Amino acid sequence: MKELDPFVLLVVFQEMLGPLLWLLLAVVVLGLLAFVALLIHERGLVSRRLVRSQGLGLIGGGLALVLMAQVSSSGFTDAGGPADWFLIALVFGLGLVGSTILFYTVGGWWSGRGPSTRSSI
């Protein structure tokens, strides 16, 4: 395979995740839209909420690894080369970043605090 075809990746992910793929993509798109709307509404980031969300993001990274192990035919003990470990680190990192954004967004809309009671960075 000399070229990276996005449709091939879509088919592979559809085969691995089934209907969960579309649910995850919907969560990503709606989460990012809600995050951008929250940033516009609050005119910046709230540092305390961001730090809490980063801590919870570690759990999200771990859950991403659990999901990866469930949908693939191999486990972590089968990782042999640097490419395997890079992929594992990439999955953890994407789970960490994605869940941090989601936790921050949910926390921001849940609290309902306006820009006057925040400490921004």
Secondary structure as the mmCIF struct_conf table of DSSP 4:
data_model
#
loop_
_struct_conf.conf_type_id
_struct_conf.id
_struct_conf.beg_label_comp_id
_struct_conf.beg_label_asym_id
_struct_conf.beg_label_seq_id
_struct_conf.end_label_comp_id
_struct_conf.end_label_asym_id
_struct_conf.end_label_seq_id
BEND BEND1 GLU A 3 GLU A 3
HELX_RH_AL_P HELX_RH_AL_P1 PRO A 6 LEU A 17
TURN_TY1_P TURN_TY1_P1 GLY A 18 PRO A 19
HELX_RH_AL_P HELX_RH_AL_P2 LEU A 20 GLU A 42
TURN_TY1_P TURN_TY1_P2 ARG A 43 ARG A 43
BEND BEND2 GLY A 44 GLY A 44
STRN STRN1 VAL A 46 VAL A 46
HELX_RH_AL_P HELX_RH_AL_P3 SER A 47 VAL A 71
BEND BEND3 SER A 72 SER A 73
HELX_RH_3T_P HELX_RH_3T_P1 PHE A 76 ASP A 78
BEND BEND4 GLY A 81 GLY A 81
HELX_RH_AL_P HELX_RH_AL_P4 PRO A 82 SER A 111
HELX_RH_3T_P HELX_RH_3T_P2 PRO A 115 THR A 117
STRN STRN2 SER A 120 SER A 120
#
